């Protein structure tokens, strides 16, 4: 995970001016909800990426949440389309940054990029990741 630019410039509305801000993600968390008995339970699957996924600031809008601690941020994620940008309610981004006064650096400490998928997509992803792990183990 790596951050290029000032993430704090991103406001509550998506803005093209933030395209220079880049967030490099090395893992994606997929989440689905399955019925377990009487109740729906969340299930998660974490994919470690070989090449980072790059989110640019023009695809993000900050979520106003008064319960976050200092340095914690949540964002809505937009997908680029031919017509422009479209909010993707199935994707969420949360991150934590700290500021080191001695070195005058902003340090990215935690990133959670979550994608909510259907049960069928979850099964496909799980089997695909299992096949990829088996293929890497044979080399």
HELIX and SHEET records of a PDB file:
HELIX    1   1 UNK A    7  UNK A    9  5                                   3    
HELIX    2   2 UNK A   16  UNK A   20  5                                   5    
HELIX    3   3 UNK A   57  UNK A   59  5                                   3    
HELIX    4   4 UNK A  119  UNK A  137  1                                  19    
SHEET    1   A 3 UNK A   2  UNK A   4  0                                        
SHEET    2   A 3 UNK A  22  UNK A  36 -1                                        
SHEET    3   A 3 UNK A  39  UNK A  56 -1                                        
SHEET    1   B 6 UNK A   2  UNK A   4  0                                        
SHEET    2   B 6 UNK A  22  UNK A  36 -1                                        
SHEET    3   B 6 UNK A 105  UNK A 116  1                                        
SHEET    4   B 6 UNK A  85  UNK A 100 -1                                        
SHEET    5   B 6 UNK A  72  UNK A  80 -1                                        
SHEET    6   B 6 UNK A  60  UNK A  62 -1                                        
END                                                                             
